[in-house]
Amino acid sequence: MAKQEEVQAYSFDSSSLIHAWTRTYPIDLPFHRQIWDWIAMVAASGRLLISGEVEEELRKKRDGLSEWVRKDGFVVVPPDDTVQKHVRDILHDHPRLIDQRKNRSGCDPWVIGVAFARGSVVVAQEGRSANPTRKPHIPAVCDAYGIRALSLLDFIREMTNHQKGHK
């Protein structure tokens, strides 16, 4: 019997989806629709994950993205005991990941916690932090735990290359 290849899952941060939806690949442009159709095809395989907190943040935007994510098959990962444990550990080790003063970045530990719990890759818009001890960004925290972090463009490239290699 042939060895079955493990399928990689991806935990998405809201910023990667929001930025792409509104700025990089706006859905209202016909030639960008192909990108969203392709992402929906990948999502239908059950490989694209969002935390419940990311889903809630997308819902607040009211720009159609949360409906698209729900309709097109992103898996919403509930905050189960395993995810919550990872989030507690992440916040203990990186308390500045959340910016309390601006009430922002609240989803970041959940994105990483889902990736940690599910063995997935993080997809985030943020680059690596210039000063990770002062204000760590998602990729720097992922590095600390040995979790791969990609931008949306790198995710698209990785998935495209993977599909080409398996046709």
Secondary structure as the mmCIF struct_conf table of DSSP 4:
data_model
#
loop_
_struct_conf.conf_type_id
_struct_conf.id
_struct_conf.beg_label_comp_id
_struct_conf.beg_label_asym_id
_struct_conf.beg_label_seq_id
_struct_conf.end_label_comp_id
_struct_conf.end_label_asym_id
_struct_conf.end_label_seq_id
HELX_LH_PP_P HELX_LH_PP_P1 ALA A 2 GLN A 8
STRN STRN1 TYR A 10 PHE A 12
HELX_LH_PP_P HELX_LH_PP_P2 ASP A 13 ASP A 13
HELX_RH_AL_P HELX_RH_AL_P1 SER A 14 HIS A 19
HELX_RH_PI_P HELX_RH_PI_P1 ALA A 20 THR A 24
BEND BEND1 TYR A 25 TYR A 25
TURN_TY1_P TURN_TY1_P1 ILE A 27 ASP A 28
BEND BEND2 LEU A 29 LEU A 29
HELX_RH_AL_P HELX_RH_AL_P2 PRO A 30 ALA A 43
TURN_TY1_P TURN_TY1_P2 ALA A 44 GLY A 46
STRN STRN2 LEU A 48 SER A 51
HELX_RH_AL_P HELX_RH_AL_P3 GLY A 52 LYS A 61
BEND BEND3 ASP A 63 GLY A 64
HELX_RH_AL_P HELX_RH_AL_P4 LEU A 65 LYS A 71
TURN_TY1_P TURN_TY1_P3 ASP A 72 GLY A 73
HELX_LH_PP_P HELX_LH_PP_P3 PHE A 74 PHE A 74
STRN STRN3 VAL A 75 VAL A 77
HELX_LH_PP_P HELX_LH_PP_P4 PRO A 78 PRO A 78
HELX_RH_AL_P HELX_RH_AL_P5 ASP A 81 ASP A 93
HELX_RH_3T_P HELX_RH_3T_P1 PRO A 95 LEU A 97
BEND BEND4 ILE A 98 ILE A 98
STRN STRN4 ASP A 99 ASP A 99
TURN_TY1_P TURN_TY1_P4 GLN A 100 ASN A 103
STRN STRN5 ARG A 104 ARG A 104
TURN_TY1_P TURN_TY1_P5 GLY A 106 CYS A 107
HELX_RH_AL_P HELX_RH_AL_P6 ASP A 108 ARG A 118
TURN_TY1_P TURN_TY1_P6 GLY A 119 GLY A 119
STRN STRN6 VAL A 121 VAL A 123
BEND BEND5 GLN A 125 GLN A 125
BEND BEND6 ALA A 130 ASN A 131
TURN_TY1_P TURN_TY1_P7 PRO A 132 ARG A 134
BEND BEND7 LYS A 135 LYS A 135
HELX_RH_AL_P HELX_RH_AL_P7 ILE A 138 TYR A 145
TURN_TY1_P TURN_TY1_P8 GLY A 146 GLY A 146
STRN STRN7 ALA A 149 LEU A 150
HELX_RH_AL_P HELX_RH_AL_P8 LEU A 152 GLY A 165
TURN_TY1_P TURN_TY1_P9 HIS A 166 HIS A 166
#
